[in-house]
Amino acid sequence: MKHVRHFTPSLFLSLVHICLVQANYAPYFFDNGARSTNGNMALLSLSEDTPVGTHVYTLNGTDPEGDPVTYDLTYEAGSRRYFSVDKNLGNVTLIEELDREKEDEIEVIVSISDGLSTVSEKVRILVMDANDESPEFINTPYIVEVPENTPSSSSIFKIEAIDKDTGSGGSITYFLQNIHANKFTIDRHSGVLRIKPGVTLDYEKSRTHFVVVVAKDGGGKLRGDNKVFSATTTVTINVEDVQDTPPMFIGTPYYGYVYEDTVAGSEVLTVVALDGDRGKPNSIHYSIVNGSEGSFVISNTTGAISVIKSPNQLKKEVYELKVKASEVSQEGDSSEHTFAMVTIRVVDLNNHPPTFYGENGPQNRFELTMYEHPPEGEILRGLKISVNDSDQGANAKFNLRLVGPGGIFRVVPQTVLNEAQVTIIVENSAAIDYESSKVLTFKLLAIEVNTPEKFSSTADVVIRLLDTNDNVPKFSSDYYIARIPENSPGGSNVVAVTATDPDSGLWGEIKYSIYGTGADLFLIHPSTGIIYTQPWAVLDAEVNSKYNFYVKAEDTDGKYSLAEVFITVLDVNDHSPEFNENIQEKTMIIGSPVKIEAIDQDAEEPNNIVDYSIMQADPANVFDIDQSTGEIKLKSYIRSLDIIHNITNNKDCIWSLVVQAKDRGSPSFSTTAVLKIDITEETLHKGPMAAFLMQTKDNPMKALGVLAGVMGIMVLITIMISTAMFWRNKRSNKVMPVRRIIKKRQMPPSRTIRMEWLKFKRPSNAAEKFVVEEDVKSLHNENSNNNVQVVPVPPAAPLPPPPPALAPRGDAPAWRVPTVSGSLTPKHVTKPPKKKGHSSTHNALVSELKMRFEKRNAAFGEPHI
C-alpha cells in the first residue's frame, strides 16, 4: 500500500495519455436547420446573382475531446470549383459566378478534421433563379400575308418568345409599340397577333404594315433590384388585295372616358363609319355586338355611345365594346358591315395630353410644299392634321395656336373639345415669299384650357416654298450719268447698267435694251448691260454734247423696268483759235487801244478760252496787249507821234505786228496773224463833239444815230421858224424881198479830211473795224447859194511791209486770217499822206454838218439880205 501511494506524477500522466489515445472520438459538424448560416452547408441555397467574393456560409463543428478542428471543401473530378473555405475559421466564399440556367445544383464534399480523424460529407447546394435573362423571339423574321377582307379581331399570326428564367422572370407578356399607329393588337399572354377590333385592312391605302412587338418578362430580383427585361421584333404584314368595299370607321381607334361625375345618360363618344362606296353611299346602322354588359347603348343612326349607369355602378375599369357598322340599302337590306372596338375607361383624373395625328397615327412633324403667294383665305389642303385629347369633359378642352412668324397663317379651330381636324388658312399672301424665306417653320401648339395640369403638346409644321415669277427686274439706280470724250473711237464702252431680279431660274434672267431719240449712236449688250457706241459713231461735242435715252431690263415673262441714261460728250481741244477776217489793218489813235478777237470753236472751257500775245514787233517796245481781251495799246510813255518818231525812222507810223491767239486746252493750239496798225494823233482836244467822237469811235452806229438825231432837230427848228415868219408876213401884208443879199462868206482853203470809222460787227459779235477815207474841198459858189460839193480825192498810200513767209493753209476757208501754218496776203489800203497843219477829223465833221445845214436852209428859199 505504501508503494502505491508514492507513484510519481509523471507516471500518472503517462497512463492517462495512453488511455485517451485508445479512446479518441472523431470531430463532427453541428446540425444546421433551415435558413441556417453555419453548420455543414446542408440545405444551403444561393441565388445565381450572388456576387463573386461573397461570404456565403460558415462551416462549424467541434471535436469531442476539444481538440482544434480544420475545414476543407473538395469536389468530384471534372466539377467546377465554386467555393473556397478558410480552413481554421470555416468561412466559405463564392469564387465562381453562378448560372442557374447552366447548373442549378452544386455538389460539394465538406470535411472537418481534428488532426487525427477527418469526417467528410457530400452536400448539395441549390442555385436559385434570378431574373438575368431577356426574352428571345424564335423563328424570326416574321412575315405575314393577310387578305384585306380579314375581319377585325381576327388572329393573323402567333408570335413566340422564350425566357430561360423561372417564375415571374420567365413568364412573358406581349404588347405592341405605337398602339395608335397600327391596326393590330396582340394577346398579351399567348402572343397571338390580331387585327384590332373595329379596324379593317385596305390594300389601296396601305399595302404593308410594320408592327413592332415587345416581349416583356414578369420581372424579378437581380442583385437586389427588381429587373424587367424585354425584347423587340418587327412583324411585316403584307396586305393581300380583295375586291370589296365594306364600310369604314373614321377616327379609329376609339377611346372614351367615363368620369366619376358623369351623369347617367351622358354621351361618351361618337363612332363614325362611312360607306366605302362614295358615289352613292348607303346609310349606316350602328349596333353594339358585345362588351357593353348593359352599361352602354349606341344610337343606331348617329353612332353616339352613351353611358346608362352612374359611374359607381360600373363594375369594370375598362370596357371594350365591339361596335358593328352595317350598310343599309334603300330597300332596307343590310349587307356589308364592319366592326370597331371601342375602349371605354372609367377614370377620375386628367391623364391624357392633346395628341396630334397624321394619316398614319401620332405625328409631331408635318411638311408641305407649295408655291409662294397663294391666295389669301386658301386652305393648306396638303396638311392632314388631326388633334385628339382622350380625356372627357373639361379635361378634353384645349386651345390651338401657331407659334412662329405672325400674321401669315391662322389655325382653325382655335378651341377644340376632344378632337378636331386642324385647318391652316393663308392670312397674308405677301409674306409667303420665296425670295425672303424658302422655308417657313411654325410650331402648332395644343394646350389644355381648364385643367390644373395644363397638359400640352406641339408639332412642327414645315412649309417649303416653290418660286414663281413675282418680281420685276429693278435697276440699281433710276438714272445713270456717264461721260465720254468726243474723240473716243466707235465701239467704245460708255457705262454699264445693272438690274437685278430676285426670282430664280429663267425668271431671274434679264435682257437689256435701249430706245429713245438719243440712242441712235449707242448699243447695249443684252446680257451684261454694257452700253457702247456704234462702230460707225463719231462724237462731236461742238455738234451735240448731250444724249439721253431709256434702258429697259426685261425678264423672260416680259416684266420690265426702265431707267434713264444721261451721256455727256466731253470736249476735247480739237479746234484752233481763228481770227476774224478784217484783223489785218487797224487804226490807233494815241491814247486809245485797238482790239483784236479770235474765236475758238471748242465747246467747253478751258478749250475755248483764248489768250493773246504779241509774238513779233519792230521795234519791240512800242505795243502792249491785254492777254484776256486782246486790246492793243501803246506803251504808257508814248503820248505823241513825236515820241514814236524818235523811236523809229518809220515816218508813216504804220506798224506790222505778229499777234498770236492761243487756247488753254491740253494740248494747246494757237494761231498767228499779221496785224498792221496805223497810228494817228488826236487833234481835237476841246468841245463836246470831240469828246463824243472819241467815245463812239468803236461804235459807228451810235455816231450815225446821234448825227441823224441832230439833223432832225435842226430841220424841225427850221420848219418852225419858217412857219412863224410866214404867218407874221401874212398878217402884216408887207412885201418882202424875194432874195436876201448876204455877204459871201469866205470859205476856208481846201483841205483833205480823213475819217476813220469802225465797221459793223459780224454776227459772231467780233468787233471789226472799217476805214472811210475822203477828201473834201470847199469850192467857191459863183451863184452865192452856199452849196458846197465834196469831192473825194484818194491819196497814194505807202505799201505795207511784206508778211512773214509762211506756207498757206490748204484747209482753211478763204476768209480766215493767217495762222501758224499759213498766211493770207494783206489787203492794200490807200491812205493819204499826213501833212502838218491839216484839220483833224473833228473839224471835218463840223464843217460837213455846217455845209449841209446851210444847203438845207437854201432849199427852203431863205431870202438874201
BABA-46679 format. One record per residue (C-alpha): x, y, z; residue in three letters. Coordinates in steps of 0.02 Angstrom, whole numbers, plus 50000, padded with zeros to 5 digits. Example, Ala and Ser with C-alpha at 12.3 -4.5 7.8 and 13.67 -1.06 7.14 Angstrom:
506154977550390Ala;506844994750357Ser;
//
This chain:
500005000050000Met;501385011550040Lys;502155008049873His;500595012949780Val;500345029249869Arg;502025035049819His;501775034549623Phe;502635048949540Thr;501545061949443Pro;502425058849280Ser;501975041049280Leu;500175045349313Phe;500055057149164Leu;500785044049051Ser;499485031749098Leu;498085044349066Val;498775048648893His;498815030448846Ile;497015028648896Cys;496475044048795Leu;497345038548637Val;496485022448645Gln;494775031548666Ala;494915046248533Asn;493255052248456Tyr;493025059848281Ala;492525077948257Pro;490805082048190Tyr;489805096248110Phe;488425105048202Phe;486715101848131Asp;486025116348034Asn;484205119448014Gly;483265128347878Ala;483985145347837Arg;485485141747945Ser;487095150747900Thr;488305138947986Asn;488485120248000Gly;488865107847864Asn;488085117747716Met;486645105547705Ala;485035113447640Leu;486005128647576Leu;485275138047427Ser;486075152747336Leu;485385164947210Ser;486285164447045Glu;486585183147053Asp;487625181447212Thr;489195191747181Pro;490865183047173Val;491845185547335Gly;490295184847444Thr;490425175647613His;489005163447587Val;489185151147733Tyr;490195146347889Thr;490685128247916Leu;490515124548101Asn;490915108848200Gly;491815102748354Thr;492885088648423Asp;492255078548574Pro;493965079148652Glu;494025097948625Gly;495445097248501Asp;495515111348372Pro;494715107048205Val;495045112148024Thr;493875112947875Tyr;494035108747692Asp;493005108347529Leu;493285095747390Thr;492405092447225Tyr;492175077547115Glu;493315075946968Ala;492825087146823Gly;491725098246929Ser;491925117046932Arg;492555124247095Arg;491315137347152Tyr;491835139847334Phe;493365141747442Ser;493485139547632Val;494535146547771Asp;495255130447849Lys;495295137248025Asn;493775148648030Leu;492665138747911Gly;492125154247812Asn;491515148947639Val;491725161647497Thr;490965161347320Leu;492395161547194Ile;491485157347031Glu;489955165746955Glu;488355155646968Leu;487195152546822Asp;485615142946861Arg;485205140746677Glu;486835130746658Lys;486935122146827Glu;485555122746956Asp;486385110947086Glu;488155110547150Ile;488875095247241Glu;490225099047370Val;491155087447491Ile;491375096347656Val;492595089347786Ser;493095092647965Ile;494695086348046Ser;495425086648220Asp;497125081748156Gly;496845063248188Leu;495155060048118Ser;494295067847966Thr;492435067347938Val;491785071047759Ser;490015073747698Glu;489305076547523Lys;488055090747517Val;487015098347375Arg;486875116947358Ile;485365123147263Leu;485625137647140Val;484085148747146Met;483485158346993Asp;483735177046969Ala;482955187246830Asn;484515188646724Asp;483885182546556Glu;482965192546421Ser;481565185546315Pro;482085179046144Glu;480975177845991Phe;481055161545895Ile;480785157745712Asn;481165175545656Thr;480965185045541Pro;479075186645545Tyr;478235189845377Ile;476335187945368Val;475175188245220Glu;473415194445265Val;471945196845146Pro;471215214345159Glu;469475207545198Asn;470065198445352Thr;468815202845488Pro;469345213845629Ser;469905205045787Ser;470455190145681Ser;472015180845729Ser;473315182745593Ile;474915176145671Phe;475645168945831Lys;477245176145897Ile;478325165546013Glu;479675170846132Ala;480555161246270Ile;481395166546431Asp;482565154246520Lys;482175161646688Asp;480905153446803Thr;479455160546895Gly;478925178146853Ser;480575181446769Gly;480205167646646Gly;478405172546611Ser;478175182646451Ile;476865195446404Thr;476705203346234Tyr;476175220646179Phe;476375232046029Leu;477325248246016Gln;476375263345947Asn;474685255745975Ile;473875271145899His;474905269945741Ala;474425252445684Asn;472895242145650Lys;473335227145757Phe;473265220845935Thr;474145206246018Ile;473595194446156Asp;474745198446298Arg;474885180546357His;474785169746201Ser;475655181446078Gly;474255179645953Val;474275194645835Leu;472555200545786Arg;471795214045680Ile;471245227445800Lys;469385226945841Pro;468415238445729Gly;469855240345607Val;469925233945429Thr;471375232245311Leu;471365241345146Asp;472565236345009Tyr;472255252644914Glu;472775263545060Lys;474205253545133Ser;474955237745064Arg;476215234445201Thr;476165236845389His;477645235745505Phe;477165230745682Val;478445231645822Val;478085218045951Val;478815219046126Val;479035203346232Ala;479245207646416Lys;479595195846560Asp;478695196646726Gly;480165204246815Gly;481155198046963Gly;482585201447081Lys;484315203647011Leu;485695208947129Arg;484445216147247Gly;483455226147122Asp;481845221647034Asn;482265219846849Lys;481135218146698Val;481885212946531Phe;481115214546359Ser;481505211246177Ala;480765218146017Thr;480495211545843Thr;479645218245688Thr;478225209245603Val;478005213345419Thr;476175211745370Ile;475835211645184Asn;474025215445141Val;473315205045001Glu;472095213644887Asp;470245208144891Val;468895215944787Gln;467645222744917Asp;467105239644987Thr;466445237545161Pro;466015252245273Pro;467475260945355Met;467595268045528Phe;468345285445538Ile;469475290745678Gly;469945273845748Thr;470475268245872Pro;469035273745983Tyr;469335278246163Tyr;468065285146282Gly;468125290146463Tyr;466835290046600Val;467245301246746Tyr;466605299646922Glu;465505314846898Asp;464745308846734Thr;462835308546739Val;461925293046680Ala;461315295646503Gly;462795306646453Ser;463595304346286Glu;465335296746299Val;465935297146119Leu;465315295245942Thr;465925282445818Val;465825286845635Val;465805274845489Ala;465645278845305Leu;465105268145161Asp;466595263145058Gly;465615266644901Asp;465725285344899Arg;464725287744738Gly;463035282744813Lys;463345279644995Pro;462095269845098Asn;461585275045270Ser;462475266645415Ile;461645257145555His;462615255845716Tyr;462485242445850Ser;463485235745995Ile;463905217445969Val;464615213746141Asn;465605220746284Gly;464345233446348Ser;463705222346490Glu;462145232746496Gly;463085248746537Ser;463165257146367Phe;461985259946220Val;462305266646046Ile;461215277345933Ser;460765267245779Asn;460865282345665Thr;462185293945741Thr;463385281545820Gly;463385291145984Ala;463805279646129Ile;463035284446296Ser;463265277546472Val;461605272046552Ile;462285268746726Lys;463085280246851Ser;464975278146868Pro;464845269947040Asn;463785256046965Gln;465095251446835Leu;465955235346887Lys;467465235946771Lys;468845248546745Glu;468955245546557Val;467555240946439Tyr;467925235046264Glu;466395237046156Leu;466285228445990Lys;465315240345880Val;464575234945716Lys;464265246945571Ala;463125239845436Ser;462635247345271Glu;460765248945248Val;460205249645067Ser;458725259545007Gln;457705243545010Glu;458135241245194Gly;459315226745169Asp;460885225845272Ser;462325218345176Ser;464095224745205Glu;464645228345381His;466195231345483Thr;466685231145665Phe;467655242645778Ala;468235240445955Met;467825254646072Val;468825255346231Thr;467965264746371Ile;468975267946525Arg;468215273146690Val;469355286646760Val;469255300446885Asp;470765311246834Leu;471515320846688Asn;472925309846623Asn;472985312246435His;473785326946346Pro;473175332746174Pro;473985322446036Thr;474245326745852Phe;473905313445721Tyr;474355311645540Gly;473675299345415Glu;474655285145494Asn;474475288945678Gly;475275300545805Pro;476435312845721Gln;477415327945781Asn;478085334345614Arg;477075339245461Phe;477835345145297Glu;477065353445144Leu;477755360044979Thr;476805374244896Met;477025389144779Tyr;477345406244851Glu;475975419444866His;474435408144873Pro;472765417244876Pro;472265424045045Glu;470965413045127Gly;471605397345042Glu;471665381545147Ile;473275371545153Leu;472455355445097Arg;474085345945089Gly;474205345945279Leu;473195331445352Lys;473215335445537Ile;472015329945672Ser;472135332545858Val;471375322245998Asn;471275322946186Asp;470695306346256Ser;470035314546414Asp;468225319446429Gln;467275334846476Gly;468285349646532Ala;469875339246533Asn;469735337146344Ala;469535355646304Lys;471085363746235Phe;471645378446127Asn;472605377845964Leu;473795391145903Arg;475255393345784Leu;476905399245856Val;478055407245730Gly;478065422145610Pro;476445431145648Gly;475065436245531Gly;475485423745393Ile;474325409145435Phe;472915406045557Arg;472335389645628Val;470525383845635Val;469765379245755Pro;470565388645895Gln;469635379346033Thr;469365360546025Val;468355348346129Leu;469015330646121Asn;469595330445939Glu;469555340245778Ala;470295341445605Gln;471585355445603Val;471445367845460Thr;472785380745421Ile;472215395745316Ile;473255408545222Val;473075425745300Glu;474495436045223Asn;474955430745047Ser;476305443945027Ala;477315436945173Ala;477395419745091Ile;478845424844983Asp;480135412744912Tyr;481435426544897Glu;481275431145081Ser;481235413545152Ser;481225397045060Lys;480605387645213Val;479295393345340Leu;479335384245507Thr;477955385045638Phe;477535376445799Lys;475745370145814Leu;475335370946000Leu;473885362446088Ala;473675367046272Ile;472255362446389Glu;471165376646448Val;470295372546610Asn;471405359346690Thr;472665362446829Pro;473925351646740Glu;473855361946579Lys;474425347146477Phe;475085352146306Ser;475925345446152Ser;476745352845998Thr;477025348045818Ala;478205355845692Asp;477415362545532Val;478705364845393Val;478145373345232Ile;479365372945087Arg;479035386344956Leu;479195384944767Leu;479665400344666Asp;478535409944546Thr;478935424744434Asn;478285438044554Asp;479675450944541Asn;480045464244411Val;481865467544363Pro;482485482644458Lys;483915494044409Phe;485215498644536Ser;484795516944501Ser;483375526544422Asp;484615535244308Tyr;486405533344252Tyr;487595547644211Ile;489085544344101Ala;490435554444013Arg;491415550143858Ile;492745560243765Pro;492225565943594Glu;493745558043514Asn;493265540443575Ser;493275527843432Pro;491725518243379Gly;491315503543491Gly;491955511943650Ser;491155507043815Asn;490165521043894Val;489315514444052Val;488685498044123Ala;486905497544190Val;486425484244316Thr;484725477044356Ala;484295462644471Thr;482825450744475Asp;482745440244635Pro;481715426744551Asp;482595410244522Ser;482995400744363Gly;482455407844196Leu;481325420444283Trp;482865428944355Gly;483755430844187Glu;483755448744122Ile;483875455443944Lys;484375473643917Tyr;483835485043776Ser;483855503743741Ile;482675515243649Tyr;482335533743627Gly;482845547643509Thr;484545549443592Gly;485005531143574Ala;485435531243388Asp;487315531843416Leu;487325518543554Phe;487105499843578Leu;486895489143734Ile;487465471443765His;485855461643801Pro;486555451443945Ser;487925461844027Thr;487085478844014Gly;488655487343946Ile;488205502443839Ile;489445506343699Tyr;489485517243544Thr;489005511343372Gln;490515505443271Pro;490225519643148Trp;489795532843278Ala;490775549243276Val;490505560343429Leu;490705579143418Asp;490445589743573Ala;490285605243464Glu;488825597543370Val;487935588543513Asn;488645586243688Ser;487115579043775Lys;486215562543742Tyr;484875554343846Asn;483815538943816Phe;482975524743909Tyr;483645507543950Val;482475492943983Lys;482785477344088Ala;481565463344046Glu;481385445544110Asp;480805430444011Thr;478975433644052Asp;479015451443987Gly;479065460144155Lys;480195475244142Tyr;480755491544219Ser;481555507144145Leu;482995518544190Ala;483595534444105Glu;485365536544041Val;486185553644025Phe;487795554143923Ile;488885569543912Thr;490145570643770Val;491705578343844Leu;492505591743741Asp;494255588343675Val;495345602543619Asn;495235599443432Asp;494995617243365His;496235631243347Ser;495765649343381Pro;495275658743221Glu;495455677543196Phe;494055687143112Asn;494275691542932Glu;494715710142946Asn;496055709043077Ile;497385713942950Gln;497255732842972Glu;496855743643122Lys;496955762243153Thr;497515767643325Met;497325784943398Ile;498635788543526Ile;497865785943696Gly;496525773743635Ser;496795754943613Pro;496275744043468Val;495555726743492Lys;495825710143405Ile;494715695043428Glu;494895676543391Ala;493555663143409Ile;493895645143466Asp;492515633143408Gln;492805620843552Asp;491275618043661Ala;491945619443838Glu;493155628843944Glu;494645629743950Pro;494755623443771Asn;493825638643704Asn;494665651843813Ile;495905662043709Val;497445671143770Asp;498265684543661Tyr;500085689143644Ser;501245698843528Ile;502475686943450Met;503485699443347Gln;503555718443334Ala;504855730243265Asp;505305739143372Pro;504765727843512Ala;504485740943646Asn;503045750643569Val;501475740043599Phe;500675730643743Asp;499235718143727Ile;497955712743856Asp;498095693943869Gln;496235691143900Ser;495335704643799Thr;496525706543651Gly;496625725443671Glu;498235732643597Ile;498865749143661Lys;500455759343658Leu;501685758843799Lys;501225770843937Ser;502665782643899Tyr;502135785243717Ile;500945800043717Arg;501285808043546Ser;501905804543371Leu;503485813843409Asp;503995800543535Ile;503655787143405Ile;504695796743276His;506105797143399Asn;505995778243420Ile;505975773643236Thr;506275781143066Asn;504615774643001Asn;503785791442974Lys;502135784942908Asp;501785776543078Cys;501115760543003Ile;501675745643106Trp;501645727243069Ser;501385715443218Leu;501325696643226Val;499975692543356Val;499545675543425Gln;497895668343490Ala;498175652843598Lys;496845642343685Asp;497045634843858Arg;496695616843809Gly;497865602343832Ser;498725600843713Pro;498575619043670Ser;498265625743494Phe;498725643043431Ser;498525654143279Thr;499565668943225Thr;499135683343110Ala;499975698943041Val;499155715043102Leu;499525732143028Lys;499185746743143Ile;499095764643078Asp;499475776643221Ile;498735794143218Thr;498725808043343Glu;497135815443412Glu;496955833843364Thr;495265837843438Leu;495575842243617His;494095853243660Lys;492235853343642Gly;490865840743673Pro;490865834943491Met;492645829143503Ala;492315820043665Ala;490805811843587Phe;491765806243433Leu;493105799043544Met;491825789343643Gln;490975782443486Thr;492475778143383Lys;492165759543413Asp;490295760843385Asn;489935769343217Pro;488075765843227Met;487945776243383Lys;488815790843297Ala;487685789643144Leu;486155788843256Gly;486645804243353Val;487065813343190Leu;485375809043116Ala;484535814943276Gly;485435831743272Val;484975834343090Met;483155830143125Gly;483075842843266Ile;483855856043155Met;482585852643017Val;481155853643142Leu;481785870443209Ile;481965877143031Thr;480175872242989Ile;479515880543145Met;480465896643109Ile;479875896942927Ser;478085893942979Thr;478155908043107Ala;478885920242980Met;477565915342852Phe;476145919042971Trp;476955935243025Arg;477145941342845Asn;475385936342804Lys;474665946342946Arg;475725962042913Ser;475385962142725Asn;477175967842694Lys;478085964442534Val;479695955542575Met;481155955042455Pro;481255939142357Val;483075936542397Arg;484095942442540Arg;485785948542496Ile;487025940142606Ile;488835944142607Lys;489775929742535Lys;490685920242668Arg;492495917342640Gln;492705898442629Met;494225890742708Pro;495535883742593Pro;495315866442526Ser;495865852942649Arg;496005834342643Thr;494945826042777Ile;495225808142831Arg;493915799142936Met;494125782743022Glu;492595772843064Trp;492395755443137Leu;491505743143027Lys;489875734643077Phe;490055719343187Lys;489915702043116Arg;488565690343179Pro;489895682443288Ser;489945698843388Asn;491785700943349Ala;492225719343345Ala;492835723143171Glu;493295739943101Lys;493195747942934Phe;494005763742864Val;493115777542769Val;494275790042686Glu;493785805042588Glu;494445822442548Asp;493265836942549Val;493635852942454Lys;492705868842485Ser;492355877142319Leu;491775894942292His;489985896242235Asn;489815908642095Glu;487925909842122Asn;488155912942308Ser;486915899042355Asn;488015891742491Asn;488075874542409Asn;489695865542433Val;490215849942337Gln;491315837142422Val;492445828042302Val;493475813442374Pro;495255813042317Val;496095795942354Pro;497885798842407Pro;499285787042367Ala;499615775442515Ala;501315767942553Pro;501485749042533Leu;501405739242696Pro;502885728642747Pro;502855711142672Pro;502015697442780Pro;503035683342856Pro;503485669942728Ala;502335655842789Leu;501575641442694Ala;499735643642651Pro;498475633042748Arg;497585621942624Gly;496045617642725Asp;495685635042793Ala;494225644842720Pro;494655659642610Ala;494075672342738Trp;495135666042883Arg;496655675542943Val;498435668842931Pro;498895655543060Thr;500495647243111Val;500265635142967Ser;499885648042831Gly;499705666442789Ser;498455677442699Leu;499065691142583Thr;498605707542666Pro;497475719742578Lys;498235736042517His;497325750942586Val;497705767842509Thr;497975781142641Lys;498325799542610Pro;499975806242670Pro;499915815442833Lys;500315834042825Lys;500615845842966Lys;499275859142984Gly;497885848842909His;496245849343006Ser;495775834543113Ser;494325822643090Thr;493285832643214His;493465848643112Asn;492995839442952Ala;491395832943031Leu;490905850243097Val;491215858242928Ser;490205844942838Glu;488725846942958Leu;488805865642940Lys;488795864842749Met;487335852742749Arg;486355864242863Phe;486655879442752Glu;486165869242599Lys;484535864242682Arg;484145882442726Asn;484425887442545Ala;483205874042490Ala;481815882242592Phe;482105898442494Gly;482765909542630Glu;482905927542557Pro;484585936242549His;484835951942647Ile;
//
